């Protein structure tokens, strides 16, 4: 455990409350904040999640996809071959279990990921792009892979969640 995380626990041990805020998304979910939460549990420090926006749930709510069964998969592999294999696997899971598959990407690679989704997935697989959730520039759209090929949206450096669902 990095020493910077250990220093964060000291005020808690002395009875002070601290908060964990994430730049985008949800603290502790595909976020290094999970290490701080783990440390708190290891030191018997009470962890209290606060009600507030979760980009994962908000994207799912606004996608029009199956909200009864979905999985958050975090980041996909960077390697082109591994990424293709993982996307095909997630698409098959979606079809086999009627389960929406959510994932994220580093914001500077969003455009490439959308291009990969369009080229790798079946043309009739639904893709939701949920970008800048709760910001004035919010953009949430669900279309098939074939429809996305005809659409031009710039996701560069914008916090984005991707959801796929194959029917």
C-alpha positions, -999 to 999 in steps of 0.1 A, spaced: 0 0 0 15 34 -10 24 55 20 3 84 7 -28 62 14 -15 55 49 -13 92 56 -49 97 47 -60 72 74 -43 92 102 -70 119 106 -97 91 107 -79 73 135 -80 106 155 -118 109 150 -119 132 120 -142 125 90 -127 126 55 -144 125 21 -134 107 -11 -144 124 -43 -138 112 -78 -132 134 -108 -157 114 -128 -177 83 -122 -180 69 -88 -153 68 -61 -139 33 -57 -155 19 -89 -128 15 -115 -110 42 -95 -79 43 -74 -101 54 -45 -108 17 -39 -74 14 -22 -83 41 3 -116 24 11 -98 -10 15 -74 7 39 -103 21 59 -118 -14 63 -85 -29 73 -82 -2 100 -118 -5 113 -126 29 100 -163 33 91 -170 38 54 -203 56 46 -213 59 9 -231 91 2 -261 93 -21 -253 111 -53 -249 107 -90 -232 75 -102 -223 78 -139 -226 40 -142 -262 39 -131 -271 71 -148 -258 58 -181 -277 26 -176 -309 45 -168 -307 66 -199 -295 39 -223 -328 21 -230 -310 -12 -225 -317 -40 -200 -315 -25 -165 -325 -58 -149 -293 -75 -158 -261 -56 -165 -224 -58 -157 -198 -32 -153 -165 -44 -168 -142 -14 -161 -115 -8 -187 -110 -30 -218 -75 -42 -228 -54 -18 -247 -38 -44 -270 -57 -45 -303 -60 -83 -304 -70 -87 -268 -95 -58 -271 -112 -75 -301 -114 -108 -282 -128 -91 -251 -154 -72 -271 -165 -104 -289 -167 -121 -255 -188 -93 -240 -211 -93 -270 -217 -130 -266 -224 -127 -229 -249 -100 -237 -267 -122 -262 -265 -154 -241 -277 -138 -209 -297 -108 -222 -272 -87 -202 -261 -52 -209 -223 -48 -208 -208 -15 -196 -172 -3 -198 -151 28 -198 -120 41 -215 -93 66 -209 -109 98 -223 -82 104 -249 -89 69 -264 -127 73 -266 -129 80 -303 -108 49 -311 -129 27 -288 -161 38 -306 -145 31 -339 -135 -3 -327 -170 -10 -314 -184 -2 -348 -159 -24 -367 -158 -54 -343 -193 -58 -331 -222 -72 -351 -239 -43 -370 -271 -49 -352 -256 -48 -317 -268 -17 -297 -242 7 -285 -249 35 -260 -225 63 -257 -231 83 -224 -207 112 -223 -203 142 -199 -232 130 -178 -248 159 -158 -227 185 -176 -241 211 -200 -223 192 -228 -241 159 -218 -245 135 -248 -263 102 -244 -273 82 -275 -281 46 -282 -279 32 -318 -268 1 -335 -231 -3 -346 -242 2 -382 -259 35 -373 -229 47 -353 -208 42 -384 -228 70 -401 -226 93 -371 -198 117 -362 -194 125 -326 -162 137 -309 -156 121 -275 -119 131 -272 -110 139 -236 -147 136 -224 -156 112 -196 -177 85 -214 -193 52 -206 -200 27 -233 -228 1 -231 -234 -27 -255 -264 -50 -258 -269 -77 -285 -305 -89 -290 
